[in-house]
Amino acid sequence: MNEGNAAHEINGELSLDQLDAAAGGLTIGPITYEDGILAIGIKGVGGIFVGAGCIGGWLGGTAIAYCPK
């Protein structure tokens, strides 16, 4: 896949480290917000996130996102 087309992917997977990098700012309990991405959950266990035109969730160490851009 060409990196220039990455923004057009409908579904994708993020590692937990990539999710942390995207949503690692303001943390209040299980709620984290940074750069327009809101994540609610427990690292390494499960949760949901929304922002930057995507919605998704994670379970364990893998996150799945739907990004209809």
C-alpha positions as CSV (number, residue, x, y, z in Angstrom):
1,M,0.0,0.0,0.0
2,N,1.2,3.5,-0.9
3,E,1.5,5.7,2.2
4,G,-0.2,8.5,0.2
5,N,-3.3,6.4,0.1
6,A,-3.3,5.6,3.8
7,A,-5.9,8.4,4.6
8,H,-8.4,6.6,2.3
9,E,-8.4,3.3,4.1
10,I,-11.8,2.4,5.5
11,N,-10.5,0.1,8.3
12,G,-7.2,-0.2,9.9
13,E,-5.4,-1.6,12.9
14,L,-3.3,0.3,15.4
15,S,-0.9,-1.1,17.9
16,L,-1.5,-0.1,21.5
17,D,1.7,2.0,21.3
18,Q,0.3,3.9,18.3
19,L,-3.0,4.5,20.2
20,D,-1.1,5.7,23.2
21,A,0.9,8.1,21.0
22,A,-2.3,9.5,19.5
23,A,-4.2,9.8,22.8
24,G,-1.7,10.3,25.6
25,G,-2.4,13.9,26.7
26,L,-4.9,14.9,29.4
27,T,-5.8,11.9,31.5
28,I,-8.6,11.8,34.0
29,G,-9.1,8.3,35.3
30,P,-9.9,6.1,32.3
31,I,-10.5,9.1,30.0
32,T,-7.7,10.5,27.8
33,Y,-7.8,13.4,25.4
34,E,-5.1,14.7,23.0
35,D,-5.0,16.2,19.5
36,G,-8.8,15.8,19.0
37,I,-8.9,12.1,20.0
38,L,-10.9,11.0,23.0
39,A,-10.2,7.6,24.5
40,I,-12.1,5.9,27.3
41,G,-10.8,2.7,28.7
42,I,-8.0,0.9,30.4
43,K,-4.6,0.4,28.6
44,G,-4.0,-3.2,27.7
45,V,-7.5,-4.2,28.6
46,G,-10.1,-2.5,26.4
47,G,-11.9,0.7,25.5
48,I,-13.2,3.0,22.8
49,F,-11.8,6.1,21.0
50,V,-13.3,8.7,18.7
51,G,-11.7,11.6,16.9
52,A,-9.8,12.7,13.8
53,G,-12.6,11.4,11.6
54,C,-12.4,7.9,13.2
55,I,-14.2,5.7,15.7
56,G,-12.9,2.5,17.1
57,G,-11.9,0.5,20.1
58,W,-9.2,-1.7,21.5
59,L,-9.1,-5.0,23.2
60,G,-5.8,-6.2,24.7
61,G,-2.9,-4.8,22.6
62,T,-4.8,-4.2,19.3
63,A,-7.1,-1.4,18.3
64,I,-9.5,-1.4,15.3
65,A,-10.7,1.9,13.7
66,Y,-13.3,2.9,11.2
67,C,-12.3,6.0,9.3
68,P,-14.7,6.9,6.5
69,K,-12.5,9.6,4.9
